[in-house]
C-alpha cells in the first residue's frame, strides 16, 4: 500500500475507520486508498481481494460519516464491520449527517443499517415520501427480490437473512458465470437416456462414495452400520428439508458414535484444531461461544426459508447454509458431515438435480483437499486474528472476546465459488465416469458370456483383475484363479474386456 499521508489522502472508507478506532476486524474484500497523485488504479490479490487507489478528487472528507458513506459507495456493505463501527462512532453526529440529506440513498441505507444492527432508534422523523430503494444493490449482491419494506427509511430490505444470521454473497464474475451455466440441466441430460438399471446401480455407488468420502475428510473409517445409516439418510435428502433443529439433532445422533450423541446444541466452547505435539494444539477455527449458538442456528434456519422463498440459485443457497452451519459448529461432533449433508439436502430440495440423483461433492472435496481447506480458511484464518482466546493444559478453550457479528454476517462469496467448482467437477467428471463404467461393464459381460459362461463372481473378478493389469490377466492370477480356462479362452476374454470398455465411437467415455 502507498505510504500514509497527512490531510486529504491515505486509507479511505472502512480502512480509514478501522485505522482510526484501532478496530479488530476481518479484512474487507475491497480496500480503498486515496493517493496524493498518480492515476486511479486497482490491484487484485490471489484471493480476489481488491486494493483500489483513487486520485485526490475522490477524498470523501475527514469525518467518520464521510468515510461511512464512501464505504457504502465503494467498499460494499460489510454488515459485521458496520456493526463494529456503530459501537464507536458519535451517534448524534451520525443522526445530524443523515438529516442533512435524508433522501440520499447511501444515507438512508446508513440510517436503516444503524437501527437494524444496533436495535436503537436515531432521533430522526420517519420519511413520508420518496421512492423505496434496495438496501443491497442487486447488481452487486445476490439478494432476495421480494424484500421486506421498512417505511421509516423507505428501504427495501433484500438481505438473504435476518438479524441473527444474514450471509452476504457478492456477484463476482466467477459466480455470474457459474450461475448462468445451467449445471443442473447438464446433470439431467447425462441421465436422460441412461437405462434404469444402470442408473440405479450408479446411484447406489454414488451414495456409498459420498458417504465414505465425507467420513474420509474427517479421517474416519465408518463401520458398515454407520455407512448404511448415512447412505439411507442421503436417500431421504430429496424428500424432506433437514434444516430444522429437531432434524439436525436427529441427524447428528444418526451419524456419530452413539456415545457422543447430543440432545441439543452444544453448551461448551469448541474449536477445530490438531495436536502438533504433546500438549500443543494448532487451532484452525474458533467457533462461536456456546451462549450464541442457539440464536445463530435459529437465524440460519430462518435464512434457509428466506433463501428458498427468494429462489436464490440452489448452489449459492447450499453454500450459505452448509458453510454457515460448519462455521457455527453447533455440536461437539459430526459438524463436518452434517455441513456436507446439508449441501446435498439443499440441492435436492431445490430441484437442482433430478429426483434421487446425488452429486458427490465430498468426493470432489476429498480429491482436492487444498481447495476445500482454502474455502474453510477463507473465513476461519482471518477470524483467528481477531478472536481473543486461550487454551488450558487439557486443551479446553476459553474465548474472551465477543465476535458474534462476524459469525452472524459472514461474506460467503468465496465459499459459494468453491462449492460451484466442486459441483461442476462432480457433474463433469464423477457422474459421467460412473455411468460410462457401468455401461462398459455391461457390454463387457455380454461379450464375455459369448466366450465362456463364467460364474458371476468369477466374471467380476476377471474384469477387475484385467483392469488392474492394463487389460490382461497376469500369469499368477491366471494360475491361481482361472486354471480351468484354455489359452484361447483367456485371450478372447481379455479381448472382450478391452472392447467392452472401449468408447463405442472411438471418442470419450459414453
N, C-alpha and C positions, 0 to 999 in steps of 0.2 A: 504494500500500500504506500502511496506517496507520503512524504513527511508531513506531519501535522503543522498547521499554520495558525497564527493568531487572527482574530477577526473573521471576516467573511471567507470561510474556507475550512476544510477539514471534513471529518465524518458528518454525515447528514442523515436525517430521518431516524430510524431505530438506532443506528450505530451511534449517533450523537447522544441520544438519551441513555443508552446503555453505558456509554463512557461517562457521561455527566453524573449519573447516580451510582456508578460502580455496581450495576446490577449483575447478578449471576444469571446468565441467560444462555440457552442454547442458541447457536448461530442462526440467524435468519438466512433463508436461501438467497436473498438479494441484499447486497450491502452497497450503500451509496457514499460517495466521497466527492466533495466539490473542490476542485483544484484552483489555484490562483492563475493558471494559464494553460496553454495547450488546447487540445480538441477533445470533444466528447468521445468516449470510448468505453469499451467493456471487455472484461476477460472472464472466461467461463472455466471453472475448475472441473477436474475429472468426475466429481460428484454432482455436477450440474449447477453448483452454486455460482452466483454472478457477482462480480465486483464492477460497479459502473462508476466511471469517473465523469463528472459534469464540469462544464465551464462555469466561471463565476456568476453569470447571469442567473443560474439556477439556485443560487444560495437562497434558502427559504426565509431566513431571518434568524434571530438569536433566541427567541422564546421556545419553551418546551412545546407550545401549541403549534407554532410554525413547523416544528420538526415532526410533530404528530401528523399534521395534515400532509406534509411532504411524504411521510412514510406510507400513508394510505394510498397516495397517488403513485408512488414509485417502488416501494418495497413490498407491497402486498399487504394482506390482512393477516397478521400473526396474532391470533387470539390469546395465546399463552403469554406472549411478550407484552401485549397491551394490558393484560390483567396485572402483570408485574409493574408496568409503568404507572397505571392508575393508582397504585398503592402509594406512590411517592410524589406525584405532581400536585400542584396547587389547584384544588377543586374549584374554588371561587374564580380563579384565573381561567380555568377551562370553561366555566359557565359564561364568563364575560366574552371569551373568544368566540364561542358558539353564537351568542346573542348578537354579535356584531354582523354576522351574515348567516342567519338561521336557515336560509333557503339553499345555501351551498351544499352540494351533495356530500362532500367529504366531512363537513362539519356536522351535518345531520347523522352521518354514519358514526362519527366520534361520539356524538350525543347518545345515540342508541346503544353503542357498544359499551360506553361507560356505565349506563344504567343497567344494561343486561349482565355485564360481567361482575359488577360490584353489588348489584341489587340495592343501589342507593339512587335517590332521585335528585337531579340537579335543579336548582332554583330557576327553572325556565317554564314559560307557559306552553301549553300544547299548541301544536300547529293546527290551524283551521283551514288552510288552503294549500294548494300546490300539489303536484303530481307525486305519486308514490315512486320511490326509487329502490332498486335492489340493494341489499346490504353487501353482497359479494357480486362483483362484475361477472356475469355468466360467461363472458368471453375469456375470462382469466381462470375461472374455477369451475369444477363440476358442482352444480347447485341443484337444489330442489325447485323445479319450475313453478310449483304451486306453493309459494312461501306463506308464512304467517304474517298477516298485516299488523303493523304497530301504528295506530293512528296518531299517537303522541308526536312521533317524529316523521310520520308518513313514510315509513320504511317497510319494505317487503323483506322479511327475514327468510332468506333462502338457504340458510345453513343446512348441512346434512345431518344435524343432530340437535341436541338441546344443551342447556347449561351444564348438565352433569357429564356430557360426553358429546363433542361435536368435532369430528375429524375434518381436516381440510385436504383436498386433492386438487392440485393445480393442473391446468390444461397445458401440459408440456407438449412439444412436437411429437415425442415418442408416444405419449398417451393418446393423442389425437389420431395418430397412425394406427395404433393398436385397436382403438375403439371402432375405427372405420373398417377394420379388416374382416369382419364377419367370420370370426373363428368358429362360432357355433354352427354356422351354415356349412363350413368346411367339415366339421365333425359329422354332421348329419349326412353329407354327401359321401363320406367314407363308408358308411354302413348301409347306404341306400340299397345297394344290390348285393349285400352280403347274405349268404344263406343263413337261415335262422339257427341251424345247429352250430355253424361256425361262430356266429355272433354270441351265442350262449356260452360256448367254450371260451371265447375271447374274454367275455365279461368275467367269467369265473377266475381266469388267470389274472386279469387286471385288478380285480378286487383283492385277490391274495397278494399281488405285487404291491399294491398301495399299502396294504396292512403291514407287510414285512418292511417296506421302505420307511414307513412312518415310525415304526419301532426302531429300525436301524439308525435313523437320525439321532435317536436318543441313546444309541449304543446299547440297545436291549434286544434280546432274543426271546420273543414271546413263546409261551408254551402253546401247544396245539389248541387247548381250550380257549386261551385268550385270543389267539389268532381267529378262531372260529367266531368268537363273540364280536370282534371288531369287524370282520367281514359281514356278519349279519347286520351290524349297525350301519355300515356303508350301504347295504342294500335298502335300508329304510330311509336313506338320506333324501330320496326323491319324494317320499310320501308324507313327511312331516317336518315342520320347522323346529329345529333344536335350539334356537336362540331364545330360550326361556329358562328361568332359574331352576325350576324343578327338573327339567330335562337335562340341563347341564350337570346338575348334581348326579343324576342317574347315569349319565354318560361317563362321568369321572369314576363312579362306582364300578361300571362295567369294564373299564379298560385297565385299571390299576390292580396291583396285588391286593387281595381282599383285606389285608392288614392295614392298608393305607387309604381305605375308603373314607370319604368325608360326608357329613350330612348337611354342611353349609359351607359358605365361603370361608377362607382361612381367617384365623384370629391371631396369627403370629406373623412377624416380619419374615419375608423370604427374599431370596435373590438367586440369580443364575451365575454360577461360577464353577471353578475347577480347582482341585488341590494340586499345587505345583511342587510342594514338598511337605514334610511333616509339620503340621500346624500353620501352614501358609496357604491362603486361598487367593486365587485370581478372580476378581469379580468382573463379570461381563454385563450384568444388568441388575440394577437396583429396582425392585418392584415397589409399587405404592404402599404406603403404610396401611396396616390392616383395617384401621378405622375408616379408611377412604374407599375400601374395596366395594362395599355394598352400593354406595352411591354411584361409583364408576360403572359397575355392572348394570345397575338399573338404567343408567344413561346409555350404555352400549346396547342393551335390549331395546330401549325406546328408539335409538338411532336405527337399528335394524328395520323396525317398522317404517320409519320415515324414508329410509333408502329404498325399501321395496315399493312404498306408495309413490315415491318420486320417479320410479322406473330408471334409477341410475344404472349405468352399464353393469351387468352382473359381475364382471371381474373386479371392477372398482368397488362395488358393494362387498364382494367377498374379501378383498384386501382390507377394507375398513373394519369389517367385523373380525376377520381372522387375526390380523395383526393387532387390532385394538384389544382383543382378548389376551393374546400372549404377552403384550406389554403390561397388562394389568396383573396377569398371573394370579387368578383368584383362588387357586387351590395349591396345596403343598406338592401334589404330584399329578401328573397327567396333562399339564397345561399345553405342552408342545403338540401332543397327539390330538387334543381337542381343538387346538388352533387350526391344524390342518384338516380335521374333520369338518369344522365349520366352513372352511373354504369350499369343500365339496358340497356341503349342505346348501349353501347359498347358491352356488352354480346350478345345483339340481332343482331347487325350489323355484328359481327364477327362469328355468327352462333354457339355460344356456346350452346344455347338452340334451340330446334325445333321451326319452324315458329310459331309465336304468343304466344309461351309459355313464361311465366314470372316466375322468381324465386323471391319470395317476400323477398328480403334481408332486407327491412326496418322492416318487422315483426320480423326477427331474431335479428336485432339490438335493436328493442324495447323490445324484450323478455330478452335480456342480455345487459342492458344499461351500465353496468360496462365495459364489453368488448368493446363496441362501444366507450365509453368515453376514454378508455385506448388507442384505436387506434388513436384517435384525439390528446390526451395529449402526446403521444409519440413524437410528433413533437412540439406541442404548449407549453408544460411546459418548456422544456429546452430553447426554443426560448425566453420565458418571461425573463429568467435570463440575456439575453444579449441585450435586447432592452431597450433603454432609452426613457421613455415616461412619460407623466403626464396627469392627468385628472383635468379639471376645475370644478367649483361648479355645472355646469349644466351637467356634465358627458361627455363633449367633450374632446376627446383625442388629444394630440399633441405628435408626435413621432419625437424625435430629432436626433436619430442615423440612419445611413443608413445600414441596414442589408439585403439588397436586394439579396446578394449571397445565403443566406440561403433559401429564397423562390424560387430562380431560380434553385438551385441544391439540392433538398431535397432527403434524403435517405428514400425511401418509402417501405423498406423491411418489417417493422412491420405492416404497413397498408395493404400490399399485403397478409401477413399471416392472418391477421384478416379477410379480405374480403373472402379469401378462406374458412375460418371456417364458416362465415355467409352463404356463398353459399352452403357449404356442409350441413348445418343444414336445409336449405330450400328444398334441393333435397332429403335428407334422412328423413325429418320429415313433413314439411308443405305440399308439393305436394302429397306424399303418403297418408297422413291423409285426405286430402280433397277428393282425388279420392275414398278412402275407404269409407268415409262418404256418398258420393253421390251414390255409388254402393249399400251400405247398405240401404240408404234411398229409392232407387227404389225397392229393394227387399221387404222392409217393406210395402211400398204402395201396392204392388201386393198382399201380404199376407193379409193385412187389408181389401182390397177390396173383398176378398173372404168371409169375415165375414159380413161386412156391407158396403154398397155403400155410404160412407160419402161424404158430400160436400168437395171440395178441401181445403177450408180454415179450416174446422173442422178437416180434416185428418192431415194437417200440425200441427195444434195446439195440437192434441192428441199426435203426435210423440214428439213434443218439450216438452210438459209437462211431459210425461213419462221419457224422458231422463234426465230432470232436477230433477226428483224424484226417481232416481235409478231403473227405469224400470217399475214403477207402477204409476197409476193415484191417486192423493191424493183425500181423501173424499170430501174436499172442492171444488176442481176443478170438480170432478165428478158431484157434485150437481149443481154448477153454470154453467157449460159448456156442460155437457153431460147427463143431467137428462132424456132424451128420450131413452137412451140405457138401455137394460136389464143387469143384473149382469153377465150372462153367456157371453153376447156380449163384455162387458168390459174386462172380463178375457181373452177371445180369442184375443181381440185386443192387450192387454198387452203382451200376448204370441207372437203375430205377431211382435211386436216391438223388443222383446228380440231376437227372431230368425232372424229377418231381419238384425240386426246389429251384430249378432254373426259371427265370422270368419267362412267361409264356410268349411274350412278344420280343424277347431279347432286350427289353428295356429294364426299368426299375421294377421292384417288387410289386406284385398285384395282390 
